[in-house]
Amino acid sequence: MHVRTSAALLLIVATLAACSNTIPAINARPAQYYEKKVKFVGRIDRTQTLTGETLLEIADADAHRILVRTDQPVEVAVGDWVKVKGILVAEGKVGGKVIPDLVVADTIDKTRAPLLRNLF
């Protein structure tokens, strides 16, 4: 009986982990995700507001970072945890400069910090 419970718990954890991408997975093999929708959760470390666009540096609990660009106004601040949904592009322009491996965000929503931050 204990084996069944452990197996069921492991299956649930694996399923939940597979529901979204992680920042380290995207950074490790960005070519695998180019021009595909990605979604991940992270904490805002830095923001840069430019004319008509905002550049965010998002980090996970282990400080793995990724850059996110949005054309929409964002109501989040440094230190907030957010869920990002968007498309990873090989190169994107921000303020007239080309930035590699950039997520062009469709949505950026506030969320809570992960319960098990350092599990995966």
ChimeraX commands (.cxc) that place a marker at each C-alpha (Angstrom):
marker #1 position 0.00,0.00,0.00 radius 0.5
marker #1 position 2.86,2.37,0.83 radius 0.5
marker #1 position 4.41,1.76,-2.60 radius 0.5
marker #1 position 1.17,2.71,-4.38 radius 0.5
marker #1 position 0.89,5.95,-2.40 radius 0.5
marker #1 position 4.51,6.86,-3.15 radius 0.5
marker #1 position 4.08,6.07,-6.84 radius 0.5
marker #1 position 0.91,8.15,-7.03 radius 0.5
marker #1 position 2.58,11.08,-5.29 radius 0.5
marker #1 position 5.58,10.88,-7.62 radius 0.5
marker #1 position 3.29,10.84,-10.65 radius 0.5
marker #1 position 1.41,13.92,-9.42 radius 0.5
marker #1 position 4.64,15.84,-8.77 radius 0.5
marker #1 position 6.03,14.90,-12.19 radius 0.5
marker #1 position 2.81,15.96,-13.89 radius 0.5
marker #1 position 2.77,19.32,-12.13 radius 0.5
marker #1 position 6.41,19.93,-12.98 radius 0.5
marker #1 position 5.74,19.22,-16.66 radius 0.5
marker #1 position 2.88,21.74,-16.88 radius 0.5
marker #1 position 5.12,24.70,-17.56 radius 0.5
marker #1 position 8.63,25.46,-18.67 radius 0.5
marker #1 position 11.39,26.43,-16.28 radius 0.5
marker #1 position 13.85,29.25,-16.76 radius 0.5
marker #1 position 16.90,26.91,-16.53 radius 0.5
marker #1 position 15.39,24.57,-19.15 radius 0.5
marker #1 position 14.76,27.47,-21.55 radius 0.5
marker #1 position 18.26,28.89,-20.98 radius 0.5
marker #1 position 19.95,25.50,-21.40 radius 0.5
marker #1 position 18.42,24.78,-24.83 radius 0.5
marker #1 position 16.87,27.96,-26.19 radius 0.5
marker #1 position 16.82,26.69,-29.79 radius 0.5
marker #1 position 14.32,24.04,-28.70 radius 0.5
marker #1 position 11.88,26.79,-27.65 radius 0.5
marker #1 position 12.40,29.41,-30.40 radius 0.5
marker #1 position 9.12,30.67,-31.87 radius 0.5
marker #1 position 7.15,28.51,-29.41 radius 0.5
marker #1 position 4.91,29.53,-26.57 radius 0.5
marker #1 position 6.52,29.30,-23.16 radius 0.5
marker #1 position 5.16,29.94,-19.70 radius 0.5
marker #1 position 7.03,30.13,-16.45 radius 0.5
marker #1 position 6.95,31.65,-12.98 radius 0.5
marker #1 position 9.62,33.94,-11.60 radius 0.5
marker #1 position 10.41,36.97,-9.51 radius 0.5
marker #1 position 11.07,40.36,-11.08 radius 0.5
marker #1 position 14.68,41.38,-10.40 radius 0.5
marker #1 position 14.95,44.47,-12.61 radius 0.5
marker #1 position 12.77,46.57,-14.87 radius 0.5
marker #1 position 13.58,49.07,-17.59 radius 0.5
marker #1 position 10.75,51.18,-18.94 radius 0.5
marker #1 position 11.25,52.62,-22.41 radius 0.5
marker #1 position 8.93,54.48,-24.75 radius 0.5
marker #1 position 6.03,52.11,-25.39 radius 0.5
marker #1 position 7.70,49.00,-23.98 radius 0.5
marker #1 position 9.08,47.48,-20.78 radius 0.5
marker #1 position 12.00,45.09,-20.34 radius 0.5
marker #1 position 11.88,42.81,-17.29 radius 0.5
marker #1 position 14.56,40.56,-15.89 radius 0.5
marker #1 position 12.82,37.58,-14.32 radius 0.5
marker #1 position 14.60,35.13,-11.99 radius 0.5
marker #1 position 13.47,31.87,-10.42 radius 0.5
marker #1 position 14.13,30.86,-6.80 radius 0.5
marker #1 position 17.68,29.76,-7.72 radius 0.5
marker #1 position 18.50,33.06,-9.50 radius 0.5
marker #1 position 18.34,31.66,-13.06 radius 0.5
marker #1 position 17.43,34.68,-15.19 radius 0.5
marker #1 position 15.61,35.44,-18.43 radius 0.5
marker #1 position 14.67,38.68,-20.19 radius 0.5
marker #1 position 11.04,39.48,-21.01 radius 0.5
marker #1 position 9.74,42.29,-23.22 radius 0.5
marker #1 position 6.18,43.59,-23.19 radius 0.5
marker #1 position 4.38,46.35,-25.08 radius 0.5
marker #1 position 1.54,46.38,-22.57 radius 0.5
marker #1 position 1.61,48.43,-19.36 radius 0.5
marker #1 position 2.57,46.26,-16.39 radius 0.5
marker #1 position 1.36,46.74,-12.85 radius 0.5
marker #1 position 4.12,44.86,-11.12 radius 0.5
marker #1 position 7.21,45.93,-9.20 radius 0.5
marker #1 position 10.66,44.58,-8.46 radius 0.5
marker #1 position 10.32,41.65,-6.06 radius 0.5
marker #1 position 6.86,40.58,-7.26 radius 0.5
marker #1 position 6.34,36.99,-8.38 radius 0.5
marker #1 position 4.76,36.76,-11.83 radius 0.5
marker #1 position 3.55,34.17,-14.31 radius 0.5
marker #1 position 4.74,34.96,-17.83 radius 0.5
marker #1 position 3.21,33.58,-21.02 radius 0.5
marker #1 position 4.83,34.47,-24.32 radius 0.5
marker #1 position 6.99,33.45,-27.26 radius 0.5
marker #1 position 10.75,32.97,-27.08 radius 0.5
marker #1 position 12.51,34.67,-29.99 radius 0.5
marker #1 position 16.14,34.28,-31.04 radius 0.5
marker #1 position 16.57,38.06,-31.30 radius 0.5
marker #1 position 14.32,40.90,-30.28 radius 0.5
marker #1 position 14.65,44.68,-30.42 radius 0.5
marker #1 position 14.29,46.69,-27.25 radius 0.5
marker #1 position 14.90,50.41,-27.43 radius 0.5
marker #1 position 16.66,50.04,-30.78 radius 0.5
marker #1 position 19.12,47.42,-29.49 radius 0.5
marker #1 position 19.10,43.74,-30.45 radius 0.5
marker #1 position 18.83,41.35,-27.49 radius 0.5
marker #1 position 19.26,37.58,-27.94 radius 0.5
marker #1 position 16.98,34.92,-26.41 radius 0.5
marker #1 position 14.15,37.24,-25.46 radius 0.5
marker #1 position 10.62,36.31,-24.40 radius 0.5
marker #1 position 7.98,38.52,-26.02 radius 0.5
marker #1 position 5.22,38.41,-23.42 radius 0.5
marker #1 position 1.56,37.93,-24.22 radius 0.5
marker #1 position 0.59,38.18,-20.53 radius 0.5
marker #1 position 2.36,38.95,-17.28 radius 0.5
marker #1 position 0.21,38.24,-14.25 radius 0.5
marker #1 position 1.00,38.57,-10.55 radius 0.5
marker #1 position 1.13,35.27,-8.70 radius 0.5
marker #1 position 2.33,33.93,-5.39 radius 0.5
marker #1 position 5.79,32.53,-4.77 radius 0.5
marker #1 position 6.10,28.77,-5.36 radius 0.5
marker #1 position 5.37,26.67,-2.30 radius 0.5
marker #1 position 8.35,24.36,-2.87 radius 0.5
marker #1 position 10.80,26.87,-4.31 radius 0.5
marker #1 position 13.92,24.71,-4.37 radius 0.5
marker #1 position 12.33,21.35,-5.17 radius 0.5
marker #1 position 13.12,21.36,-8.91 radius 0.5
marker link #1:1,2 radius 0.2
marker link #1:2,3 radius 0.2
marker link #1:3,4 radius 0.2
marker link #1:4,5 radius 0.2
marker link #1:5,6 radius 0.2
marker link #1:6,7 radius 0.2
marker link #1:7,8 radius 0.2
marker link #1:8,9 radius 0.2
marker link #1:9,10 radius 0.2
marker link #1:10,11 radius 0.2
marker link #1:11,12 radius 0.2
marker link #1:12,13 radius 0.2
marker link #1:13,14 radius 0.2
marker link #1:14,15 radius 0.2
marker link #1:15,16 radius 0.2
marker link #1:16,17 radius 0.2
marker link #1:17,18 radius 0.2
marker link #1:18,19 radius 0.2
marker link #1:19,20 radius 0.2
marker link #1:20,21 radius 0.2
marker link #1:21,22 radius 0.2
marker link #1:22,23 radius 0.2
marker link #1:23,24 radius 0.2
marker link #1:24,25 radius 0.2
marker link #1:25,26 radius 0.2
marker link #1:26,27 radius 0.2
marker link #1:27,28 radius 0.2
marker link #1:28,29 radius 0.2
marker link #1:29,30 radius 0.2
marker link #1:30,31 radius 0.2
marker link #1:31,32 radius 0.2
marker link #1:32,33 radius 0.2
marker link #1:33,34 radius 0.2
marker link #1:34,35 radius 0.2
marker link #1:35,36 radius 0.2
marker link #1:36,37 radius 0.2
marker link #1:37,38 radius 0.2
marker link #1:38,39 radius 0.2
marker link #1:39,40 radius 0.2
marker link #1:40,41 radius 0.2
marker link #1:41,42 radius 0.2
marker link #1:42,43 radius 0.2
marker link #1:43,44 radius 0.2
marker link #1:44,45 radius 0.2
marker link #1:45,46 radius 0.2
marker link #1:46,47 radius 0.2
marker link #1:47,48 radius 0.2
marker link #1:48,49 radius 0.2
marker link #1:49,50 radius 0.2
marker link #1:50,51 radius 0.2
marker link #1:51,52 radius 0.2
marker link #1:52,53 radius 0.2
marker link #1:53,54 radius 0.2
marker link #1:54,55 radius 0.2
marker link #1:55,56 radius 0.2
marker link #1:56,57 radius 0.2
marker link #1:57,58 radius 0.2
marker link #1:58,59 radius 0.2
marker link #1:59,60 radius 0.2
marker link #1:60,61 radius 0.2
marker link #1:61,62 radius 0.2
marker link #1:62,63 radius 0.2
marker link #1:63,64 radius 0.2
marker link #1:64,65 radius 0.2
marker link #1:65,66 radius 0.2
marker link #1:66,67 radius 0.2
marker link #1:67,68 radius 0.2
marker link #1:68,69 radius 0.2
marker link #1:69,70 radius 0.2
marker link #1:70,71 radius 0.2
marker link #1:71,72 radius 0.2
marker link #1:72,73 radius 0.2
marker link #1:73,74 radius 0.2
marker link #1:74,75 radius 0.2
marker link #1:75,76 radius 0.2
marker link #1:76,77 radius 0.2
marker link #1:77,78 radius 0.2
marker link #1:78,79 radius 0.2
marker link #1:79,80 radius 0.2
marker link #1:80,81 radius 0.2
marker link #1:81,82 radius 0.2
marker link #1:82,83 radius 0.2
marker link #1:83,84 radius 0.2
marker link #1:84,85 radius 0.2
marker link #1:85,86 radius 0.2
marker link #1:86,87 radius 0.2
marker link #1:87,88 radius 0.2
marker link #1:88,89 radius 0.2
marker link #1:89,90 radius 0.2
marker link #1:90,91 radius 0.2
marker link #1:91,92 radius 0.2
marker link #1:92,93 radius 0.2
marker link #1:93,94 radius 0.2
marker link #1:94,95 radius 0.2
marker link #1:95,96 radius 0.2
marker link #1:96,97 radius 0.2
marker link #1:97,98 radius 0.2
marker link #1:98,99 radius 0.2
marker link #1:99,100 radius 0.2
marker link #1:100,101 radius 0.2
marker link #1:101,102 radius 0.2
marker link #1:102,103 radius 0.2
marker link #1:103,104 radius 0.2
marker link #1:104,105 radius 0.2
marker link #1:105,106 radius 0.2
marker link #1:106,107 radius 0.2
marker link #1:107,108 radius 0.2
marker link #1:108,109 radius 0.2
marker link #1:109,110 radius 0.2
marker link #1:110,111 radius 0.2
marker link #1:111,112 radius 0.2
marker link #1:112,113 radius 0.2
marker link #1:113,114 radius 0.2
marker link #1:114,115 radius 0.2
marker link #1:115,116 radius 0.2
marker link #1:116,117 radius 0.2
marker link #1:117,118 radius 0.2
marker link #1:118,119 radius 0.2
marker link #1:119,120 radius 0.2
view
